[in-house]
């Protein structure tokens, strides 16, 4: 429930700020490949099949290379947060990123790849997927939000909703 409210709030903020971004920046033509880095607040949730979920806030760094208007490769590194004995020691992953330009300053995207997550010295890895949106607020700066399913194990799921900034160089 907490993740759903966060995701809906983030989406509303992105859409509501669209008119500001459109007037603040003219569309700029970028050269590809283009590198980027970003930092996010990551609201994670560990949901066991039996028992109560555990959730907290950590930090996530991401970086990648965008090869054209529709495709990028991206990596995530995350850590932080603890709830009732569930400590997020680290998260690391690599993903293919499909991008759908909706407007000159607004994009939707999907991520699919592989993640490793260590929670309280229990390390698991597997396929990951997610979706998000980002909007330019300056020439090389965008804000964004996404929701990722980092792990989908037989005994639990590990998800995260993230909100943050990205810088293109």
C-alpha positions as CSV (number, residue, x, y, z in Angstrom):
1,X,0.0,0.0,0.0
2,X,2.8,2.4,0.9
3,X,4.5,1.7,-2.4
4,X,1.3,2.3,-4.4
5,X,0.7,5.6,-2.8
6,X,4.4,6.6,-3.3
7,X,4.2,5.6,-7.0
8,X,1.0,7.4,-7.6
9,X,2.3,10.6,-5.9
10,X,5.5,10.5,-7.9
11,X,3.6,10.1,-11.2
12,X,1.3,13.0,-10.3
13,X,4.4,15.2,-9.5
14,X,6.0,14.3,-12.8
15,X,2.9,15.1,-14.8
16,X,2.1,18.3,-12.9
17,X,5.6,19.6,-13.4
18,X,5.4,19.0,-17.2
19,X,4.3,22.5,-18.1
20,X,7.2,24.0,-16.1
21,X,9.7,21.8,-17.9
22,X,8.3,22.6,-21.3
23,X,8.6,26.4,-20.7
24,X,12.0,26.1,-19.0
25,X,13.8,24.2,-21.8
26,X,13.7,24.1,-25.5
27,X,14.2,20.7,-27.0
28,X,17.9,20.0,-27.4
29,X,19.4,17.6,-29.9
30,X,21.8,15.1,-28.2
31,X,24.7,13.3,-29.6
32,X,24.7,9.5,-29.0
33,X,26.0,7.5,-27.2
34,X,25.3,9.7,-24.2
35,X,26.4,8.8,-20.6
36,X,24.3,9.6,-17.5
37,X,24.5,9.2,-13.7
38,X,21.8,9.7,-11.1
39,X,20.9,9.4,-7.5
40,X,17.6,8.3,-6.0
41,X,15.8,7.8,-2.7
42,X,14.8,4.1,-2.8
43,X,11.7,3.0,-0.9
44,X,12.2,-0.8,-0.7
45,X,9.9,-3.5,0.5
46,X,10.7,-7.2,1.4
47,X,7.4,-9.2,1.1
48,X,7.7,-12.8,2.4
49,X,5.0,-15.2,1.3
50,X,4.2,-15.8,5.0
51,X,4.5,-13.1,7.6
52,X,4.7,-9.3,7.7
53,X,6.4,-7.2,5.0
54,X,9.5,-5.2,5.9
55,X,10.2,-1.9,4.3
56,X,12.5,1.2,4.7
57,X,14.3,3.8,2.7
58,X,17.7,3.4,1.1
59,X,19.9,5.2,-1.5
60,X,20.4,4.1,-5.1
61,X,23.0,5.3,-7.6
62,X,22.4,4.6,-11.3
63,X,24.4,5.2,-14.4
64,X,24.3,4.2,-18.0
65,X,24.7,4.9,-21.6
66,X,21.9,5.9,-24.0
67,X,22.6,4.8,-27.5
68,X,19.6,6.4,-29.3
69,X,16.2,7.9,-28.4
70,X,14.8,4.4,-27.6
71,X,17.5,2.2,-26.0
72,X,20.0,2.4,-23.1
73,X,22.0,0.1,-20.9
74,X,21.8,1.0,-17.1
75,X,23.3,-0.2,-13.9
76,X,22.0,0.2,-10.3
77,X,23.9,0.2,-6.9
78,X,21.9,0.6,-3.8
79,X,22.2,0.2,0.0
80,X,20.6,1.3,3.3
81,X,17.6,0.8,5.4
82,X,16.6,-1.7,8.1
83,X,13.3,-3.0,9.3
84,X,12.9,-5.6,12.1
85,X,16.1,-7.4,11.3
86,X,16.0,-7.0,7.5
87,X,19.0,-4.9,6.6
88,X,19.6,-4.0,2.9
89,X,23.4,-4.6,2.7
90,X,23.6,-4.0,-1.1
91,X,21.8,-4.2,-4.4
92,X,23.6,-4.4,-7.7
93,X,22.1,-4.9,-11.2
94,X,22.5,-4.4,-14.9
95,X,19.5,-3.7,-17.2
96,X,18.4,-3.1,-20.8
97,X,16.3,0.1,-20.9
98,X,13.6,0.5,-23.5
99,X,12.5,4.2,-23.9
100,X,9.3,5.6,-25.2
101,X,9.5,9.4,-25.9
102,X,6.0,10.7,-25.1
103,X,6.8,14.4,-25.5
104,X,10.0,16.4,-26.2
105,X,10.8,16.6,-22.4
106,X,9.0,13.5,-21.1
107,X,9.8,9.8,-21.5
108,X,8.4,6.5,-20.2
109,X,10.7,3.5,-19.9
110,X,10.9,-0.2,-19.1
111,X,13.9,-2.0,-17.5
112,X,14.7,-5.7,-17.7
113,X,17.9,-7.4,-16.5
114,X,19.6,-9.2,-13.7
115,X,20.1,-8.1,-10.0
116,X,21.9,-9.3,-6.9
117,X,20.5,-8.4,-3.5
118,X,22.0,-9.0,-0.1
119,X,19.6,-8.6,2.9
120,X,21.0,-9.5,6.3
121,X,23.8,-11.6,4.9
122,X,21.4,-13.6,2.7
123,X,22.5,-13.0,-0.9
124,X,20.1,-13.8,-3.8
125,X,20.2,-13.0,-7.5
126,X,17.8,-13.3,-10.4
127,X,15.9,-11.6,-13.2
128,X,14.5,-8.1,-12.6
129,X,12.1,-5.8,-14.3
130,X,10.4,-2.5,-13.8
131,X,9.0,0.7,-15.4
132,X,9.3,4.4,-14.8
133,X,9.0,7.9,-16.2
134,X,11.4,10.9,-16.4
135,X,11.1,14.5,-17.3
136,X,13.7,17.1,-18.2
137,X,13.8,20.1,-15.9
138,X,17.0,21.7,-17.4
139,X,19.3,21.1,-20.4
140,X,21.1,18.0,-18.9
141,X,19.0,17.3,-15.8
142,X,15.9,15.3,-15.4
143,X,13.7,14.1,-12.5
144,X,12.3,10.6,-12.5
145,X,10.4,7.9,-10.7
146,X,10.4,4.1,-11.2
147,X,9.2,0.9,-9.7
148,X,11.4,-2.2,-9.8
149,X,10.8,-5.9,-8.9
150,X,14.4,-6.7,-8.1
151,X,13.8,-10.3,-6.9
152,X,10.9,-12.6,-7.2
153,X,11.9,-15.7,-5.2
154,X,9.7,-18.6,-4.1
155,X,9.7,-17.4,-0.5
156,X,9.6,-13.6,-0.9
157,X,9.6,-10.6,-3.3
158,X,11.9,-7.6,-3.1
159,X,10.5,-4.4,-4.7
160,X,11.5,-0.8,-4.7
161,X,10.0,2.5,-5.8
162,X,12.6,5.3,-6.4
163,X,12.5,9.0,-7.0
164,X,15.5,11.1,-7.9
165,X,17.6,13.1,-10.3
166,X,19.6,12.2,-13.4
167,X,22.5,14.1,-15.1
168,X,23.4,13.6,-18.8
169,X,26.9,14.3,-20.0
